[in-house]
Amino acid sequence: MRAMEKFDVAIVGAGAAGMMCAAVAGQLGLRVVLIDHAQRLAEKIRISGGGRCNFTNINAGPANYLSENPHFCRSALARYTPRDFLDLMRRHRIAWHEKHKGQLFCDESAEDVIAMLRRECAAGQVHWRMPCGVHTVARVEGGHPYHLTTDAGHIAARRLVVATGGLSIPKIGATDWGFRVASQFGLNLIEPRPALVPLVFDAPTWAPFAGLSGVSLEVEVSAGKGRDAGSFVEDLLLTHRGLSGPAILQISSYWMPGQPISLNLAPTLDVGEALLDAKTNSKRQLANLLAQWLPSRLAETWVEHQKLSPTARVQELSDKALRSLAQASNGWVVKPCGSEGWRKAEVTRGGVDTRALSSSTLEARDVPGLHFIGEVVDVTGWLGGYNFQWAWASGVAAARAMADASEKAPV
């Protein structure tokens, strides 16, 4: 029987948060083992940003994250910022660029970020166990209380870090392992649900628009109530089953099943004022007029959906009809029947309840030495690099805390 290996820290999950945590902890002098069940390393980094990895957002701050405790992320984000990650990129000579609203991407490939994190782990003399499944976790008395039964044998560690992510994109290896470990040790879970995900409608509701698949336009989209209300001005994409594009991915994190969403199809225009003005000086057909502000295919369908004739001339229509069309255009309220689910969701909303964790160390308050970082925690960022920044920041926070605790521990 293989002898039990002992480490200061065992980290399960070699994604963004896990590798960052392992690298920093190792470089701070801890003996670290990084374990992952996947065949390929960091698939979520690899596929991010169309293969160029939207690795952070220069504007990342607490306001860009959702959680049952919205202040929880503040500490970690303040202590490891996008500028800190950019400094790391510069040290490794990785070129990057800003695309849109602070979103930062690699010039070349997401592989550059993965290779950088591997080099950082090597600098910390991190031990790898991959591919390697973890079958059981137990906490016992002694100097190395966390005992893991793995494909690579038995591992004991002073501290255990869970960095296994959420349930999004199961085809690249997502599982509920981290949630099961949290439950095993008595931590509460905020119900996980798909986020940053396209929304779908029942066939009869969507029938008038199914033929517009591929049409896109900028909209203002809103959903949610009270503290959980969100509103974004982003591009919308119509699909054969419903709505996608950045606007919908963003608002999906705020949307709850059974709730409607509101879409302003012309966010920079008072459509009522424009239509009534056109009525006094234009003989154009309604659909042609609306096509000044909406994609032409959508304009024609939209007019028909409002029970008007696309070929009707605007001057022939009553003010009431025009105002009704305008109200719908500036405030289209629709109720999705669901989302595309975990297979299309980019992240998980919900997860390990932050009330069970220290915001400065990511350690479970009632289970010494057990840490949760990254997507497994109930902290969900907006689309656009925010979730990677949470991965980096939470990983660094846990690593530094573990190193500090090790220095203070009696020999």
ABEGO torsion letter per residue (X at the ends): XBBBBBBABBBBEABAAAAAAAAAAAAAGBBBBBBBABABBGAAAAABGGGAEBABBAABBAAABBBABAAAAAAAAAABBAAAAAAAAAAAGBBBBBABGGBBBBAABAAAAAAAAAAAAAAAGBBBBOBBBBABBBBBBEABABBBBBAAEBBBBABBBBAAEBABGAAAGBBAAAAAAAAAAGBBBBBBBBBGBBBBBBAAAAAAAAAABGBBBBBBBBBEBEAABBBBBBBBBBBAAEBBEAAAAAAAAABBBGBBBBBBABAABBAAAAAAAAAAABABBAAAAAAAABBAAAAAAAAAAAGBBAABBAAABBAAAAAAAAAAAABBBBBBAEBAEAAABABBBEEBBAAABBAAAGBBAABBGBBBBEAABBBBBBBGGAAAAAAAAAAAAAAAAAAAAAAABBX
